[in-house]
């Protein structure tokens, strides 16, 4: 086994870096509109239950695989079982596909941050501003999504280039606390708007009559993306964890931080939105356009809205950066393991790849908008392929690998190797063998039925 030289310098450094990966656009942009769409309080309730059972099981499995093998995902799966070696390359494809997609959205955030910084926030409130920007409708380099995507890739690459301790761990250690403070400040601003209380009730009080299968499936799909599961990322970060660290404790903390930010994002957005819409929650499920299309309008109506808007996009930028760093780090570690090149060269290669594919993706919403795969625009197809197809399949096969081939005991051994007590050991075994695979099969089936328009959720 080739032992990696890179490692985190402390347990807390690892927790913050892994939380930095987990906390991202999924928490701040996706979670609030899903919560609003799937019934508010009831969604939150189910999400939290799933996080401490399903999410915990998958997250601790991946981190334990990483620490046990000290390898990136391609070789890690092969080391565990020759029959399941194909899972490595499959999991490696996901971060490669997600990286350019994520950087494109990161670029949009930089653009919005820039507009707030240059006191041009009212421009963002125009009804067609976002669609026009995304589809490259305006002249000038500062209006080009490609320019902002390139800038975002370059910043990400600069952090990764500095290495695990100096780059990733340091950035996360400084940025994550800033992120937590920003969450509080913005939530307080949002909750102070007159009329916010209705939205707060909708968000926090579970209404069991709103419970449905789609609430559970929606929460499960979200959890997956939010914890950066099934794409080799947590295996890579796990491979940098020191052998003496308590894994269960670390995973608990990562999970709590990730869920905390998601819950806070709902607090920032849902009550403010409901107040803005005079008590009506329906429009918030508008979904992806929420952050770029609707939120600037909500901020515009708030006292000190320009400042809050700036803080909000700064928060999203920090969250997106620590996530994109984890994706690029994973890609480069795969290249280092496979091609036996130096870290420097691998990072450069992956950066160039992200830039080239990123440009194509940006064009996919612009001049190439008519180019469709399975009747989806190119960026949407990337999103569908990774989130809806590859990730659930990889997670399902990982559960089968752990549950029935290498057996849960091998993961439990890794978790308890310093004589730690694994408090949720029984639950872990039942989850990985029975419940998680069933949940994953349901996710895959529902995605399939959704695609063929047999169900709409
Ligand atoms: N977990 C991140 C989020 O919530 C998303 C992510 C996906 C991060 C893939 C890394 C890799 O936004």
Boltz pocket constraint, residues with backbone or C-beta under 6 A from the ligand:
constraints:
  - pocket:
      binder: B
      contacts: [[A, 21], [A, 22], [A, 23], [A, 24], [A, 25], [A, 26], [A, 27], [A, 98], [A, 224], [A, 225], [A, 226], [A, 227], [A, 228], [A, 231], [A, 233], [A, 323], [A, 324], [A, 326], [A, 327]]
      max_distance: 6.0
